[in-house]
Amino acid sequence: MQIYIGNLPLEFTDIDLKSMFEPFGTVAAAAIGKDKKTGASEGYGIVEMPVKHEARTAVDALRGKDMQGKPLRVRALKPGDDFHTAGRPVGSDFHASRKFRGDVSNRGAGAIRRGGQRGS
């Protein structure tokens, strides 16, 4: 089972992350998300634990734990889950879907022929 951990201190390493989860069971892998250009930590990590009940125990124990004044965000990832869309519908791009009201590209062709109002 893969586990997402957010709000990690920026100085956290893969080894620190692995050692945080080892008291709960076997850790197959632990990796901190890093910026591709600079290599600096992005404040999140992914841990893989092969035994589900150990992973669930770790998630329950570490969720909300205070880490340098910030609560950890810990949740189990489902197959095909993308942790970047947490709290948003899957497949949506929040910022790209925001359009200005005056932008006609978000209206249907019929709305433009009828003076810009749908259903008129």
LUMFIVO-188318 format. One record per atom (N, C-alpha, C, O): residue number from 0; residue in three letters; x, y, z. Coordinates in steps of 0.2 Angstrom, whole numbers, plus 5000, padded with zeros to 4 digits. Atoms other than C-alpha are relative to their C-alpha. Layout:
BEGIN
nr rest xx yy zz
NUM ALA X Y Z
...
This chain:
BEGIN
nr rest xx yy zz
0 MET 5004 4994 5000
0 MET 5000 5000 5000
0 MET 5004 5006 5000
0 MET 5009 5007 5004
1 GLN 4997 4994 5000
1 GLN 5006 5017 4996
1 GLN 4997 5005 5004
1 GLN 4991 5006 5004
2 ILE 5002 4995 4995
2 ILE 5005 5031 5008
2 ILE 5003 5007 4998
2 ILE 5009 5008 4997
3 TYR 4997 4993 5001
3 TYR 5006 5050 5005
3 TYR 5000 5004 5006
3 TYR 4996 5003 5011
4 ILE 4999 4996 4994
4 ILE 5013 5061 5018
4 ILE 5002 5007 4998
4 ILE 5006 5009 4994
5 GLY 4999 4993 5001
5 GLY 5012 5080 5017
5 GLY 5001 5004 5006
5 GLY 5001 5002 5011
6 ASN 4998 4995 4995
6 ASN 5018 5095 5027
6 ASN 5006 4998 5003
6 ASN 5007 4999 5009
7 LEU 4994 5002 4997
7 LEU 5035 5087 5030
7 LEU 5005 5006 5000
7 LEU 5005 5010 4996
8 PRO 4995 4995 5000
8 PRO 5049 5098 5035
8 PRO 5005 5000 4994
8 PRO 5006 4994 4991
9 LEU 4996 5000 5006
9 LEU 5060 5103 5020
9 LEU 5007 4997 5001
9 LEU 5010 4995 4996
10 GLU 4993 5003 4999
10 GLU 5076 5096 5028
10 GLU 4999 4992 5001
10 GLU 5004 4989 5002
11 PHE 5001 5008 4999
11 PHE 5068 5078 5029
11 PHE 5003 4997 4994
11 PHE 5003 4999 4988
12 THR 4997 5004 5005
12 THR 5077 5065 5019
12 THR 4996 4993 5000
12 THR 4991 4992 5004
13 ASP 5003 5006 5001
13 ASP 5072 5048 5012
13 ASP 5001 4995 5006
13 ASP 4996 4992 5008
14 ILE 4998 5005 4994
14 ILE 5080 5039 5027
14 ILE 4996 5003 5006
14 ILE 4993 4998 5010
15 ASP 5004 4997 4994
15 ASP 5071 5051 5040
15 ASP 4993 4997 4999
15 ASP 4989 4995 5004
16 LEU 5007 5002 5002
16 LEU 5054 5046 5031
16 LEU 4999 4993 5002
16 LEU 4995 4991 5005
17 LYS 5000 5007 4999
17 LYS 5058 5028 5031
17 LYS 5000 4998 5008
17 LYS 4996 4994 5010
18 SER 4999 5001 4993
18 SER 5063 5028 5050
18 SER 4994 5002 5004
18 SER 4992 4999 5009
19 MET 5006 4998 4997
19 MET 5047 5037 5054
19 MET 4994 4995 5000
19 MET 4990 4994 5004
20 PHE 5005 5006 5001
20 PHE 5036 5022 5047
20 PHE 5003 4993 5002
20 PHE 4998 4989 5003
21 GLU 4998 5006 4998
21 GLU 5047 5008 5052
21 GLU 4998 4997 5007
21 GLU 4997 4991 5007
22 PRO 5003 5003 4994
22 PRO 5040 5006 5070
22 PRO 4993 4997 4999
22 PRO 4991 4993 5003
23 PHE 5006 5003 5001
23 PHE 5024 5001 5062
23 PHE 5000 4994 4996
23 PHE 4995 4991 4995
24 GLY 5000 5007 5004
24 GLY 5030 4987 5051
24 GLY 5005 5001 4994
24 GLY 5010 5006 4994
25 THR 4995 5001 5005
25 THR 5040 4983 5035
25 THR 4999 5006 4995
25 THR 4993 5007 4993
26 VAL 5000 4995 5004
26 VAL 5044 4998 5024
26 VAL 5004 4998 4993
26 VAL 5010 4997 4994
27 ALA 4997 5002 5006
27 ALA 5047 4993 5006
27 ALA 5004 5006 4996
27 ALA 5010 5005 4994
28 ALA 4996 4994 5003
28 ALA 5052 5011 5000
28 ALA 4997 5006 5003
28 ALA 4991 5006 5005
29 ALA 5002 4993 4998
29 ALA 5051 5029 5005
29 ALA 5004 5005 4996
29 ALA 5010 5004 4995
30 ALA 4996 4995 5005
30 ALA 5055 5044 4994
30 ALA 4996 5007 5002
30 ALA 4990 5007 5002
31 ILE 5002 4993 4999
31 ILE 5054 5063 4997
31 ILE 4999 5003 4993
31 ILE 5003 5001 4989
32 GLY 5001 4996 5006
32 GLY 5046 5073 4983
32 GLY 5005 5006 4999
32 GLY 5006 5010 5004
33 LYS 4995 4995 5001
33 LYS 5060 5084 4975
33 LYS 4999 5004 4994
33 LYS 4996 5001 4989
34 ASP 5001 4996 5006
34 ASP 5060 5098 4963
34 ASP 5005 4998 4995
34 ASP 5011 4996 4997
35 LYS 4996 5003 5005
35 LYS 5067 5092 4947
35 LYS 5006 5004 4998
35 LYS 5012 5002 4996
36 LYS 4995 4996 5002
36 LYS 5078 5107 4943
36 LYS 5005 5001 5006
36 LYS 5011 5001 5005
37 THR 4996 4999 4994
37 THR 5085 5111 4961
37 THR 5002 4994 5004
37 THR 5007 4994 5008
38 GLY 4999 5006 4996
38 GLY 5084 5094 4969
38 GLY 4997 5002 5008
38 GLY 4998 4997 5012
39 ALA 5002 4998 4993
39 ALA 5076 5103 4985
39 ALA 4993 4996 5001
39 ALA 4989 4995 4997
40 SER 5006 5003 4998
40 SER 5062 5095 4995
40 SER 4994 5004 4998
40 SER 4995 5010 4999
41 GLU 5007 4997 5002
41 GLU 5044 5099 4990
41 GLU 4996 5000 5006
41 GLU 4990 5002 5006
42 GLY 5004 5000 4994
42 GLY 5038 5095 5008
42 GLY 4995 4994 5000
42 GLY 4990 4994 5004
43 TYR 5005 5006 5000
43 TYR 5029 5078 5004
43 TYR 5004 4994 4998
43 TYR 5010 4995 4996
44 GLY 4996 5006 5002
44 GLY 5034 5060 5002
44 GLY 4995 4995 4999
44 GLY 4989 4995 5001
45 ILE 5004 5006 5001
45 ILE 5027 5043 4997
45 ILE 5004 4994 5003
45 ILE 5010 4993 5003
46 VAL 4997 5006 4996
46 VAL 5030 5027 5008
46 VAL 4996 4994 4997
46 VAL 4990 4995 4996
47 GLU 5004 5006 5002
47 GLU 5026 5010 5002
47 GLU 5001 4995 5005
47 GLU 5007 4993 5007
48 MET 5000 5005 4995
48 MET 5022 4997 5015
48 MET 4996 4994 4997
48 MET 4990 4995 4995
49 PRO 5003 5006 5004
49 PRO 5018 4979 5008
49 PRO 4994 4997 5004
49 PRO 4989 4994 5001
50 VAL 5005 5003 4996
50 VAL 5007 4974 5023
50 VAL 4994 5005 5002
50 VAL 4996 5010 5005
51 LYS 5005 4995 4999
51 LYS 4990 4983 5023
51 LYS 4998 5002 5007
51 LYS 4998 5008 5009
52 HIS 5002 4998 4994
52 HIS 4986 4982 5041
52 HIS 5005 5004 5004
52 HIS 5004 5008 5008
53 GLU 4994 4996 4997
53 GLU 5003 4989 5046
53 GLU 5000 5007 4997
53 GLU 5001 5012 5001
54 ALA 5000 4993 5004
54 ALA 5001 5003 5033
54 ALA 4994 5004 5003
54 ALA 4995 5010 5005
55 ARG 5006 4997 4997
55 ARG 4983 5007 5040
55 ARG 5002 5003 5007
55 ARG 5000 5008 5009
56 THR 4998 4999 4993
56 THR 4990 5007 5058
56 THR 5005 5007 5000
56 THR 5004 5011 5004
57 ALA 4995 4995 5000
57 ALA 5004 5019 5053
57 ALA 4996 5007 4998
57 ALA 4998 5012 5000
58 VAL 5004 4994 5002
58 VAL 4992 5031 5044
58 VAL 4996 5003 5005
58 VAL 4996 5009 5006
59 ASP 5004 4997 4994
59 ASP 4980 5032 5059
59 ASP 5005 5003 5005
59 ASP 5003 5008 5008
60 ALA 4995 4997 4994
60 ALA 4995 5035 5071
60 ALA 5003 5006 4998
60 ALA 5004 5011 5002
61 LEU 4996 4994 5002
61 LEU 5004 5048 5060
61 LEU 4996 5006 4998
61 LEU 4998 5012 4997
62 ARG 5004 4995 5003
62 ARG 4989 5058 5053
62 ARG 4999 5005 5006
62 ARG 4997 5004 5011
63 GLY 5001 4994 4996
63 GLY 4989 5075 5061
63 GLY 5005 5001 5005
63 GLY 5005 5006 5009
64 LYS 4994 5000 4995
64 LYS 5005 5072 5071
64 LYS 5003 5007 4999
64 LYS 5005 5009 4993
65 ASP 4997 4993 5000
65 ASP 5013 5089 5075
65 ASP 5008 4999 4998
65 ASP 5012 4995 5001
66 MET 4994 5000 5002
66 MET 5029 5091 5065
66 MET 5003 5007 4998
66 MET 5001 5010 4993
67 GLN 4998 4994 5000
67 GLN 5038 5107 5068
67 GLN 4995 5006 4999
67 GLN 4995 5010 4995
68 GLY 5005 4996 5000
68 GLY 5022 5116 5071
68 GLY 4995 5000 4995
68 GLY 4990 5003 4995
69 LYS 5005 5001 5005
69 LYS 5012 5109 5057
69 LYS 4998 4993 5000
69 LYS 5002 4988 5002
70 PRO 5002 5007 4999
70 PRO 5001 5094 5057
70 PRO 5001 4996 4993
70 PRO 5000 4999 4988
71 LEU 4999 5004 5006
71 LEU 5006 5080 5045
71 LEU 4994 4998 4997
71 LEU 4988 4997 5000
72 ARG 5006 5003 5004
72 ARG 4994 5075 5031
72 ARG 5002 4994 4998
72 ARG 5007 4993 4994
73 VAL 4998 5007 5002
73 VAL 4994 5057 5029
73 VAL 4994 4996 4998
73 VAL 4989 4996 5001
74 ARG 5005 5004 5003
74 ARG 4983 5046 5018
74 ARG 5002 4995 4996
74 ARG 5007 4995 4993
75 ALA 4998 5005 5005
75 ALA 4983 5030 5009
75 ALA 4998 5001 4993
75 ALA 4992 5004 4992
76 LEU 5001 4999 5007
76 LEU 4984 5031 4991
76 LEU 4996 4994 4997
76 LEU 4999 4988 4998
77 LYS 5003 5005 5004
77 LYS 4972 5020 4980
77 LYS 5003 4999 4993
77 LYS 5006 5004 4991
78 PRO 4997 5001 5006
78 PRO 4978 5012 4964
78 PRO 4997 5006 4995
78 PRO 4991 5006 4994
79 GLY 5002 4995 5005
79 GLY 4978 5026 4950
79 GLY 4998 5007 5003
79 GLY 4996 5011 5000
80 ASP 5001 4993 4996
80 ASP 4976 5040 4964
80 ASP 5005 5004 4998
80 ASP 5011 5002 4998
81 ASP 4995 4995 5001
81 ASP 4985 5056 4960
81 ASP 5000 5005 5006
81 ASP 4995 5008 5007
82 PHE 5000 4996 4994
82 PHE 4990 5065 4976
82 PHE 5000 5007 4999
82 PHE 4998 5011 5004
83 HIS 5000 4993 5001
83 HIS 4991 5081 4968
83 HIS 4993 5003 4999
83 HIS 4992 5009 5000
84 THR 5007 4998 5001
84 THR 4972 5082 4965
84 THR 4996 4999 5007
84 THR 4990 4999 5007
85 ALA 5003 5001 4993
85 ALA 4968 5079 4984
85 ALA 4995 5006 5001
85 ALA 4997 5012 5001
86 GLY 5005 4995 4998
86 GLY 4952 5088 4988
86 GLY 4996 5003 4994
86 GLY 4992 5006 4994
87 ARG 5004 4998 5006
87 ARG 4947 5091 4970
87 ARG 4998 4994 4996
87 ARG 5001 4989 4996
88 PRO 5002 5006 5004
88 PRO 4938 5080 4957
88 PRO 5006 4998 4996
88 PRO 5010 5002 4993
89 VAL 4994 5003 5004
89 VAL 4950 5068 4948
89 VAL 4999 5003 4993
89 VAL 4993 5003 4990
90 GLY 5000 4998 5007
90 GLY 4954 5075 4931
90 GLY 4999 5007 4999
90 GLY 4999 5010 4993
91 SER 5002 4993 5000
91 SER 4950 5093 4935
91 SER 5007 5004 5001
91 SER 5011 5002 5005
92 ASP 4995 4995 4999
92 ASP 4963 5107 4933
92 ASP 4997 5006 5003
92 ASP 4995 5010 4999
93 PHE 5003 4994 4997
93 PHE 4957 5120 4945
93 PHE 5001 5007 4997
93 PHE 4997 5010 4995
94 HIS 4998 4993 5003
94 HIS 4967 5135 4938
94 HIS 4998 5000 4993
94 HIS 4996 5005 4991
95 ALA 5001 5000 5007
95 ALA 4965 5130 4920
95 ALA 4992 5000 4999
95 ALA 4990 5003 4993
96 SER 5007 5000 5001
96 SER 4946 5128 4922
96 SER 4997 5006 5001
96 SER 4991 5008 5000
97 ARG 5002 4994 4998
97 ARG 4944 5145 4929
97 ARG 5000 5005 4993
97 ARG 5005 5006 4990
98 LYS 5000 4995 5006
98 LYS 4938 5157 4914
98 LYS 4997 5006 5002
98 LYS 4993 5007 5006
99 PHE 5003 4993 4999
99 PHE 4934 5175 4913
99 PHE 4993 5000 4997
99 PHE 4992 4996 4992
100 ARG 5007 5000 5002
100 ARG 4915 5178 4911
100 ARG 5000 5003 4993
100 ARG 4996 5000 4989
101 GLY 5000 4997 5007
101 GLY 4919 5188 4895
101 GLY 5003 4995 4995
101 GLY 5003 4997 4989
102 ASP 4997 5005 5005
102 ASP 4928 5173 4887
102 ASP 4995 4996 4997
102 ASP 4992 4992 5000
103 VAL 5005 5004 5004
103 VAL 4917 5166 4873
103 VAL 5002 4993 4999
103 VAL 4997 4989 4997
104 SER 4998 5007 5002
104 SER 4927 5150 4872
104 SER 4996 4995 5005
104 SER 4996 4989 5004
105 ASN 5003 5004 4996
105 ASN 4917 5143 4887
105 ASN 4992 5000 4999
105 ASN 4989 4997 5003
106 ARG 5007 5000 5002
106 ARG 4900 5146 4878
106 ARG 4999 4995 4994
106 ARG 5004 4995 4990
107 GLY 5002 5004 5006
107 GLY 4892 5134 4866
107 GLY 4999 5005 4994
107 GLY 4998 5011 4994
108 ALA 5001 4996 5007
108 ALA 4891 5140 4847
108 ALA 4993 5003 5000
108 ALA 4992 5008 4998
109 GLY 5007 4998 5000
109 GLY 4872 5141 4849
109 GLY 4999 5006 5005
109 GLY 4995 5010 5003
110 ALA 5000 4994 4995
110 ALA 4874 5153 4864
110 ALA 5002 5006 4996
110 ALA 4999 5012 4998
111 ILE 4997 4994 5003
111 ILE 4884 5165 4853
111 ILE 4995 5002 4995
111 ILE 4994 5008 4994
112 ARG 5005 4998 5005
112 ARG 4871 5165 4839
112 ARG 4994 5003 5003
112 ARG 4991 5007 5000
113 ARG 5006 4997 4997
113 ARG 4857 5169 4851
113 ARG 5002 5006 5004
113 ARG 4998 5008 5008
114 GLY 4999 4994 4996
114 GLY 4866 5184 4858
114 GLY 5004 4999 5007
114 GLY 5004 5003 5011
115 GLY 4996 5001 4994
115 GLY 4877 5176 4871
115 GLY 4997 4997 5006
115 GLY 5000 4995 5011
116 GLN 5003 5003 4994
116 GLN 4864 5169 4883
116 GLN 4997 4993 4998
116 GLN 4994 4992 4993
117 ARG 5003 5007 5001
117 ARG 4860 5151 4884
117 ARG 4993 5000 5002
117 ARG 4991 5003 5006
118 GLY 5007 5001 4999
118 GLY 4842 5146 4883
118 GLY 4996 5006 4998
118 GLY 4990 5006 5000
119 SER 5004 4994 5003
119 SER 4836 5162 4875
119 SER 4998 4999 4993
119 SER 4994 5003 4991
